[in-house]
C-alpha cells in the first residue's frame, strides 16, 4: 500500500499543476487569432472531415465508437490479468506504464504530423481525424492504466472532458476542474449527459490556428506538422495523466480513513 504521506505529497503536486493551468501561454493566445482565415483557406474536404468528426465524437460518447483500445496489452505491461486488479497496484507502477505509453504516442503523433505535412492543406484532411483519434485512444489507455474502464459511458465523458480541458481557455479550465472535482461523488448526476461535446470539437479546430496554417504549405508543413502534433499530444497526455492520477490517489487515500 502506498504510504499516506507520499500520496498526499503527490496529490499536492497535482493541485499545483492545476493551478498552473489557469492561464494560456502567449503562443496559445496568438495561435487562436487567425482561425477564421484558416477557415477560408481550408479545402472543403477538410470541413467535411470536421463534420464527420463531430458525429464520431458523439458516437464515441454514446457507444464507444471506433476508439476502444486493446486492454490485454496494457494489462500485460502492468503485470495483471484484469482491470479489477489494477487499483491495487502501487502508484509507481501505474506512473511507469503511463509514461511509457505517453512517450510512444507522442512519438507516433510527431511522425504522423511530419508525414501529413508533406502534402500541405490537402493532407490536413488526414491529419485532423487521425490526431483526434490518437488523442482519444491515448486518454483511454491512461484511464485503464489507473484502473478505470473507458467502456463505461461516464468514463468516456471523463475522457472527452480531459480533451476539452487541454484545449480550453482560462474560464473553461476552471469550470471543467470544478466539474471533475465532484466526479467521484456525483458522477451519475453531473455526467449523465455531456451537453457541450460539439464545443469540444470546435475548440479543437480553433487550436490549430496559425500553427496549422503553416502546415498547409507543402514541405514546410513537415516541420510545423511535426512540432504541433508533438505539442498537442504532450498537452493531452499530461492532462489525462494528471486528472486520472488525481482520482486514483484520492481513492487510495480513502483507504486510510477509519472504518474502511
MOVEN-V782968 format. One record per run of one state. SS is the DSSP state (alpha for helix, beta for strand, coil for the rest). FROM is the first residue (numbers start at 1). LEN is the number of residues. Records with the same first field share a line. If there is no record, write none. Layout:
# MOVEN-V782968
SS->FROM-LEN + FROM-LEN
This chain:
# MOVEN-V782968
coil->1-3 + 21-5 + 32-3 + 42-2 + 64-7 + 79-4 + 87-4 + 146-7 + 168-2 + 182-1 + 191-6 + 216-4 + 255-6
alpha->4-17 + 26-6 + 35-7 + 44-20 + 71-8 + 83-4 + 91-55 + 153-15 + 170-12 + 183-8 + 197-19 + 220-35
